[in-house]
Structures are given as C-alpha cells and as structure tokens.
Amino acid sequence: MAREAAAAGMNRRLQMKKRNKWVDVLIIAVIAAMTILRVYYTDLSQSSRKTVSLYDDGTKISLGWWGNDERHVYTLQGVDLFEKEHPDISVTCQYSVWSGYERRYRIYMLSETEPDVMLVNYNWLQEYSPDGTGYYDLNELSDYIDLSAFTEEEKKSGTVNGHLNALPTAYNAVVFYFNQNILDQYGLEVPQTWEDLEKAAEVMYPDGIYPLYINEKHLFLTINAYYEQMSGTHAFDDDGTYTGGKDCAETFLSFYEELVEKHVIKPIEENDSDDFSNGKTAGAAFWASDADRYCKALEQNGYQVVMGSPFRMEGMEHSGWYVKPATMFAIRSDTQNPKEAAELLDFLLNDPDMAKLTGMEKGVPVSADARAALSDSELHDGYSAEAGNAIIENLSSLEFMTPALENDSVIKAFREACAKYRYGKEDLDTAAEELAQRWAQASES
C-alpha cells in the first residue's frame, strides 16, 4: 500500500513538473512577446501611423466614438496632436460605424467598461444618467475645460439634475428644404403653414408629385409639432412621461391619415428617400446635419434648392419644434484620470487645430472657441452649414427636445398604430386607446 502511495505521489510530481515546465515556457513566451510587442493602428487615409508601447510611461486614457471614415481619420489625427501636446498622456481609441454601436455601448455601460471620454447621443443622458450621476459632472473639471466657450443655455442641454453630464458638439433639428423648380412650375411660394402643404398637394398630386418626403421619425416629430400648436400642451413632459392621453394619440393618428389622404405625403411604408433628389417630391424633411446629403443630390440632378421653415399655426402658444445636440462628449463617471480625460475633452471641443480638422462634419460647432477658429466661408459653406446656422440664430425660440421624442418604442408604437388604423385593422378609437397605452408604458420603462 505504501509503495503504491509513493508511486502515485511520484507520478503527480512528474505531471506537476511537466505542467510547470509548460507554464514556465508560456510565461517566458508572454514576457518575450510583451517586451517586443508594439501595437499599431493606421488611420483610414493611410497617411499616418501611430505607435503605442505597452510599456509607455504616463497616464493612459481611452476615447470612444462612432462615425464614417472621414470622422475616424480626423479624430485619429486630432489624437496625435493631443498626445504631442501632452506627452505624458497616451490615448487608446475605440471606434466603429454607427451600425451596432448603440448595442455595444449599452454593453459598455452595463458592464462599466465604457471609455474615459466618449461621444454620446443626447437621449443617452436620460437613459444612462437619469439622476445625473451616470457621467462625470464636468462642472467639477472647470479648471481643465473651458466652459466659458458655452452659454448657459448650451450647457443646459447637457445638464441632468444639476450635474453637467455632457457638452454639445453641434445642434440638430428637423429642417425643410424644397425644390425651387417644382414650386415655380406650379406658381407656388415656399410652404409656410400646414394649409400651404395641402394646397400644394391639390395642384401637384395629379402629376404624381407629393409636396413632402418625410421618414417616420421626422413625421412623428412633425405631427407632434402640429399637436402642440393646436392644443397648446405637450404630449411628453420634460422627464419623458407621456401626458397626452387618448385624445392626443387620436390627434396624431387622424392628422397622419389626413396628410396621406390629401396626398401631402406617402404612407410611411411607401417612403423612398430618393424621391426628393429625383424630383418626385417638392420638399423633404431631415436632420440639419443631413442637409448636404439630400440637397447636393438634388442639385446634382439639375434642380435649384431652397430652404424652408418649420410649419406654423396662427395664434399658437407652443411652436412644437425642438432642437437637440447632434452629438455630445462626456466623461465616464468613475474615470481614474479625470484631469487627463478633461484635457482631452476640452481639446476635442475647443482646440483651434482640432476645430480645423473637424470642420463642419458634425455641424456648426457650438463651442465659441471652435467657431472662432473657422473662417467665415467654412462656417457658411454648404446646406448643412446653412441649416446649422439657422438653428443657432433661432435657438432662443426653440425648446430642447425631451429624449422621449426619440424613444424607439414610442416611434415604433406610432408607426404600427398608423398602419392598423389606415388599413382598417382597428378603428380610430381602438387604435388611439392602444397607442396611448403603449406610449405611457414606453415612458415608464
């Protein structure tokens, strides 16, 4: 028995030695690899290459954003400039296209692995920081961030429960542009009122032309403006709670049906984003930041483009039209390096060189420092610049959008209720009752 136990012990020691040998080999290999390993990433223009040593001294922080190739290139170039100015700080970049980014960002936030500095959407403040503590309070970092570059009204857009959670890069709002050639063809002025749209439809639709292309989100926001102008009340209050009740939902559905029946717009499911550029609609609604994309395509097809204004109702108490930050920069609430993160955020928003790299890609910059770095021609070049400047000039007459107005569940409920009512699956009373319930549930979740 003793011999068997001794033999078993010897076998275990031999096996342990073998395992330890492989562990030692693995450790040596990892150490060797780390000694020589350097991480490279190349910007999408292939114009520069950045090297980050795993043994760099100094503070390491991370930066995350989404966007197109142009945004990736100039942001990486900006990070290079920042690191040259701050040789004691090393920045790790995490970026991708928009598709799928929001889902990954949710995972980051829930797992507390978000970057130190990050580009965020306006509605994320309500979702991830309802009490104002989900992001770092930038007021506490005013020694490193030039907050004087932003007005109190501008800072208000990123303030939650007294905490300055984020600062805006640029503003966005629904804007309207029109095909001047089509308007001239029918002897029409640029529509200013809801009635002007219906009158345009009367003369255009016999030729197969609609006055307006509009996607479902902008349609929802536009009908919300109509409701607020008509009723003098809000459908959703400042904290996102649905307060409109069944009557409000009924107004949304009946006005949508009216717009479709009078051929002002196509039904939601028949929309084609190319209709405006191809001259099949006289006008289009889109975000100010998308104005270049829509209007330049129309211009390239030989048409003249003219900017419109949000539709109004005589004697209204509320305009119903809202503005929101196009994007914002924030700092994670528990960053271990708040000073360095603040210096990077300030660079991205306020630095003149960064402003020149960014140009108008995100829209007309909100930061006064960034605007001062751009020439007058840069600030007014293109349709998106025109739309962005119009927003800034009229900011005092606009309200900041409650994130509930962009809630996916709210807009999905609207779209589905419109289809049920339009195609006879539910009458107006039933569809409105169901829609009001779904909006109330969405605002409570």
Secondary structure by P-SEA (a helix, b strand, c coil): caaaaaaaaaaaaaaaaaaaaaaaaaaaaaaaaaacbbbbbbcccccbbbbbbcccccbbbbbbbcccaaaaaaaaaaaaaaaaacccbbbbbbcccccaaaaaaaaaaaacccccbbbbcccccccccccccccccccccccccccccccaaaaaaacccccccccccccccbbbbbcaaaaaaacccccccaaaaaaaaaaccccccccccccaaaaaaaaaaaaaaacccccccccccccccaaaaaaaaaaaaaaaaacccccccccccccccccccccccccccaaaaaaaaaaaabbbbbbbcccccccccccccccccccccccccccccaaaaaaaaaaacccaaaaaaacccccccccaaaaaacccccccccaaaaaaaaaaaacccccccccccccaaaaaaaaaaaaaaaaccccaaaaaaaaaaaaaaaaac
